[in-house]
Amino acid sequence: MRSYAQGRNGQQHVGFVPFDRAGGELLFNLLSERHERKSTIITTNLAFSEWVQVLGDEKLTTALLDRLAYKAYILTTSGLSYRMNQRREEA
């Protein structure tokens, strides 16, 4: 998938570049396999309504969000990001 990069500690960065159809389906399949079997943590600065822009398919996005939100703890935060605070302190 061209739209993510491997981060530290195995974390993935998704959403900077939209997925092509195959990439969206791969992500869906991965998260479907993990559904109710493994814990998954996802952080994003996108509202759920914006995910279709990344995944490119409304039905796929709806099904994916349905699986992710089922029995989930959704934490919403606001304010400046950690990186923005750090940049301001360095300036």
ChimeraX commands (.cxc) that place a marker at each C-alpha (Angstrom):
marker #1 position 0.00,0.00,0.00 radius 0.5
marker #1 position 1.55,3.24,-1.05 radius 0.5
marker #1 position -0.36,5.41,1.38 radius 0.5
marker #1 position 1.23,4.39,4.66 radius 0.5
marker #1 position 4.69,4.32,6.13 radius 0.5
marker #1 position 6.09,2.10,8.84 radius 0.5
marker #1 position 6.66,4.10,11.98 radius 0.5
marker #1 position 8.42,3.37,15.23 radius 0.5
marker #1 position 7.18,0.39,17.23 radius 0.5
marker #1 position 5.20,-0.99,14.28 radius 0.5
marker #1 position 2.77,1.90,14.05 radius 0.5
marker #1 position 1.30,2.81,10.70 radius 0.5
marker #1 position 0.61,6.30,9.37 radius 0.5
marker #1 position -2.52,6.30,7.25 radius 0.5
marker #1 position -4.33,9.13,5.56 radius 0.5
marker #1 position -1.69,11.43,4.13 radius 0.5
marker #1 position -2.28,10.06,0.64 radius 0.5
marker #1 position -5.60,8.45,-0.36 radius 0.5
marker #1 position -5.64,4.69,-0.84 radius 0.5
marker #1 position -6.28,3.20,-4.23 radius 0.5
marker #1 position -9.10,0.63,-4.33 radius 0.5
marker #1 position -6.79,-2.31,-3.59 radius 0.5
marker #1 position -5.17,-0.49,-0.65 radius 0.5
marker #1 position -8.53,0.28,0.91 radius 0.5
marker #1 position -9.59,-3.33,0.54 radius 0.5
marker #1 position -6.34,-4.57,2.11 radius 0.5
marker #1 position -6.82,-2.30,5.12 radius 0.5
marker #1 position -10.42,-3.44,5.44 radius 0.5
marker #1 position -9.36,-7.11,5.29 radius 0.5
marker #1 position -6.60,-6.59,7.87 radius 0.5
marker #1 position -8.91,-4.87,10.33 radius 0.5
marker #1 position -11.69,-7.39,9.67 radius 0.5
marker #1 position -9.30,-10.22,10.57 radius 0.5
marker #1 position -8.40,-8.43,13.82 radius 0.5
marker #1 position -12.05,-7.61,14.64 radius 0.5
marker #1 position -12.92,-9.01,18.10 radius 0.5
marker #1 position -9.62,-10.96,18.17 radius 0.5
marker #1 position -6.92,-8.35,18.75 radius 0.5
marker #1 position -6.77,-4.86,20.17 radius 0.5
marker #1 position -6.27,-2.08,17.65 radius 0.5
marker #1 position -5.43,1.54,18.36 radius 0.5
marker #1 position -5.99,4.12,15.67 radius 0.5
marker #1 position -5.24,7.81,15.98 radius 0.5
marker #1 position -6.35,10.32,13.39 radius 0.5
marker #1 position -7.04,13.98,12.90 radius 0.5
marker #1 position -9.86,13.13,10.47 radius 0.5
marker #1 position -13.53,13.03,11.40 radius 0.5
marker #1 position -15.28,9.77,10.52 radius 0.5
marker #1 position -17.09,11.64,7.74 radius 0.5
marker #1 position -13.72,12.37,6.09 radius 0.5
marker #1 position -12.51,8.76,5.99 radius 0.5
marker #1 position -14.26,8.12,2.69 radius 0.5
marker #1 position -11.81,10.59,1.10 radius 0.5
marker #1 position -8.91,8.37,2.19 radius 0.5
marker #1 position -10.48,4.98,1.46 radius 0.5
marker #1 position -12.25,6.11,-1.72 radius 0.5
marker #1 position -15.37,3.98,-1.32 radius 0.5
marker #1 position -18.37,4.91,0.82 radius 0.5
marker #1 position -19.62,1.35,1.42 radius 0.5
marker #1 position -16.14,0.08,2.32 radius 0.5
marker #1 position -15.63,3.04,4.67 radius 0.5
marker #1 position -18.99,2.50,6.36 radius 0.5
marker #1 position -18.28,-1.21,6.90 radius 0.5
marker #1 position -14.78,-0.49,8.22 radius 0.5
marker #1 position -15.96,2.20,10.64 radius 0.5
marker #1 position -18.75,-0.10,11.81 radius 0.5
marker #1 position -16.20,-2.75,12.76 radius 0.5
marker #1 position -13.84,-0.26,14.37 radius 0.5
marker #1 position -16.52,1.49,16.42 radius 0.5
marker #1 position -18.15,-1.72,17.69 radius 0.5
marker #1 position -17.22,-2.12,21.38 radius 0.5
marker #1 position -14.69,0.70,20.98 radius 0.5
marker #1 position -13.58,3.48,23.25 radius 0.5
marker #1 position -13.51,6.64,21.16 radius 0.5
marker #1 position -11.57,9.50,22.70 radius 0.5
marker #1 position -11.91,12.93,21.17 radius 0.5
marker #1 position -9.31,15.55,21.98 radius 0.5
marker #1 position -8.85,19.15,21.01 radius 0.5
marker #1 position -6.13,21.71,21.17 radius 0.5
marker #1 position -2.63,21.86,19.78 radius 0.5
marker #1 position -0.83,18.66,18.99 radius 0.5
marker #1 position 2.18,17.49,20.95 radius 0.5
marker #1 position 4.42,18.29,17.97 radius 0.5
marker #1 position 3.03,21.81,17.65 radius 0.5
marker #1 position 3.63,22.46,21.36 radius 0.5
marker #1 position 7.17,21.15,21.03 radius 0.5
marker #1 position 7.88,23.41,18.03 radius 0.5
marker #1 position 6.63,26.45,19.92 radius 0.5
marker #1 position 8.86,25.65,22.89 radius 0.5
marker #1 position 11.88,25.26,20.58 radius 0.5
marker #1 position 11.24,28.60,18.83 radius 0.5
marker link #1:1,2 radius 0.2
marker link #1:2,3 radius 0.2
marker link #1:3,4 radius 0.2
marker link #1:4,5 radius 0.2
marker link #1:5,6 radius 0.2
marker link #1:6,7 radius 0.2
marker link #1:7,8 radius 0.2
marker link #1:8,9 radius 0.2
marker link #1:9,10 radius 0.2
marker link #1:10,11 radius 0.2
marker link #1:11,12 radius 0.2
marker link #1:12,13 radius 0.2
marker link #1:13,14 radius 0.2
marker link #1:14,15 radius 0.2
marker link #1:15,16 radius 0.2
marker link #1:16,17 radius 0.2
marker link #1:17,18 radius 0.2
marker link #1:18,19 radius 0.2
marker link #1:19,20 radius 0.2
marker link #1:20,21 radius 0.2
marker link #1:21,22 radius 0.2
marker link #1:22,23 radius 0.2
marker link #1:23,24 radius 0.2
marker link #1:24,25 radius 0.2
marker link #1:25,26 radius 0.2
marker link #1:26,27 radius 0.2
marker link #1:27,28 radius 0.2
marker link #1:28,29 radius 0.2
marker link #1:29,30 radius 0.2
marker link #1:30,31 radius 0.2
marker link #1:31,32 radius 0.2
marker link #1:32,33 radius 0.2
marker link #1:33,34 radius 0.2
marker link #1:34,35 radius 0.2
marker link #1:35,36 radius 0.2
marker link #1:36,37 radius 0.2
marker link #1:37,38 radius 0.2
marker link #1:38,39 radius 0.2
marker link #1:39,40 radius 0.2
marker link #1:40,41 radius 0.2
marker link #1:41,42 radius 0.2
marker link #1:42,43 radius 0.2
marker link #1:43,44 radius 0.2
marker link #1:44,45 radius 0.2
marker link #1:45,46 radius 0.2
marker link #1:46,47 radius 0.2
marker link #1:47,48 radius 0.2
marker link #1:48,49 radius 0.2
marker link #1:49,50 radius 0.2
marker link #1:50,51 radius 0.2
marker link #1:51,52 radius 0.2
marker link #1:52,53 radius 0.2
marker link #1:53,54 radius 0.2
marker link #1:54,55 radius 0.2
marker link #1:55,56 radius 0.2
marker link #1:56,57 radius 0.2
marker link #1:57,58 radius 0.2
marker link #1:58,59 radius 0.2
marker link #1:59,60 radius 0.2
marker link #1:60,61 radius 0.2
marker link #1:61,62 radius 0.2
marker link #1:62,63 radius 0.2
marker link #1:63,64 radius 0.2
marker link #1:64,65 radius 0.2
marker link #1:65,66 radius 0.2
marker link #1:66,67 radius 0.2
marker link #1:67,68 radius 0.2
marker link #1:68,69 radius 0.2
marker link #1:69,70 radius 0.2
marker link #1:70,71 radius 0.2
marker link #1:71,72 radius 0.2
marker link #1:72,73 radius 0.2
marker link #1:73,74 radius 0.2
marker link #1:74,75 radius 0.2
marker link #1:75,76 radius 0.2
marker link #1:76,77 radius 0.2
marker link #1:77,78 radius 0.2
marker link #1:78,79 radius 0.2
marker link #1:79,80 radius 0.2
marker link #1:80,81 radius 0.2
marker link #1:81,82 radius 0.2
marker link #1:82,83 radius 0.2
marker link #1:83,84 radius 0.2
marker link #1:84,85 radius 0.2
marker link #1:85,86 radius 0.2
marker link #1:86,87 radius 0.2
marker link #1:87,88 radius 0.2
marker link #1:88,89 radius 0.2
marker link #1:89,90 radius 0.2
marker link #1:90,91 radius 0.2
view
